[in-house]
């Protein structure tokens, strides 16, 4: 069963803006590996929509980002989600 919504143009504009602001906030933390960016953008979109459905009067972008990071799981062993990914670091061994 698919989820279908009828969304007014003004609401769609609000959701789009909140999503873009939220994604900018996520990217600023530099904790999503580029290879997973599309998957995580989709996940953030789902969070934005669910948040909007639950509370249309909240700070949508901020609340969605909080939920995004609360449910973010490491994508590789030893990844510290509180720290930016340092792609320039090389292991010597």
C-alpha positions in Angstrom: 0.0 0.0 0.0 1.5 3.3 -1.0 1.2 6.5 1.0 -0.5 9.2 -1.0 -1.0 12.8 0.1 -2.8 15.8 -1.3 -0.6 18.7 -0.3 -1.4 22.3 -1.0 1.2 24.3 -3.0 2.0 26.5 0.0 2.5 23.4 2.2 4.7 21.9 -0.5 6.8 25.0 -0.6 7.1 24.9 3.2 8.2 21.3 3.2 10.7 21.9 0.4 12.3 24.8 2.2 12.4 23.0 5.5 14.0 20.0 3.8 16.7 22.1 2.1 17.5 24.0 5.4 17.6 20.7 7.2 19.9 19.1 4.7 22.2 22.1 4.8 22.4 21.6 8.6 23.1 17.9 8.2 25.9 18.6 5.6 27.5 21.1 7.9 28.2 18.4 10.4 30.1 16.4 7.8 29.1 13.0 9.2 27.3 11.5 6.3 29.7 9.8 3.8 29.1 11.0 0.3 28.3 7.4 -0.9 25.3 7.5 1.5 24.1 11.0 0.8 21.2 10.0 -1.5 20.0 7.4 1.0 20.2 9.8 3.9 18.5 12.6 1.9 15.6 10.3 1.3 15.5 9.4 5.0 15.6 13.0 6.0 12.7 13.7 3.5 10.7 11.0 5.3 11.5 12.6 8.6 10.5 16.1 7.5 7.2 14.8 6.2 6.5 12.8 9.3 7.4 15.7 11.5 5.2 18.1 9.6 2.3 15.6 9.8 2.8 15.4 13.6 3.3 19.1 14.4 2.8 21.7 11.7 3.6 24.6 14.1 7.1 23.5 15.1 10.5 24.6 13.8 10.3 21.9 11.1 13.9 21.9 9.9 15.4 21.9 13.4 13.1 19.2 14.7 13.7 17.0 11.6 17.5 17.4 12.0 17.3 16.5 15.7 15.3 13.3 14.7 17.7 12.6 11.9 20.7 12.6 14.2 18.9 10.7 16.9 18.3 7.9 14.5 21.5 8.0 12.4 23.5 4.8 12.5 27.2 4.3 11.8 27.9 3.4 8.2 31.4 1.9 8.9 33.1 0.3 11.9 34.4 2.8 14.4 32.5 5.8 12.9 32.0 8.4 15.6 28.8 10.2 14.6 29.7 13.2 16.8 32.8 13.9 14.7 33.1 15.0 11.1 34.5 12.4 8.7 38.1 13.1 7.8 38.6 11.7 4.4 42.1 13.0 4.2 43.3 10.9 7.1 45.3 7.9 6.1 46.1 4.9 8.3 49.7 3.9 8.7 50.4 0.4 9.8 
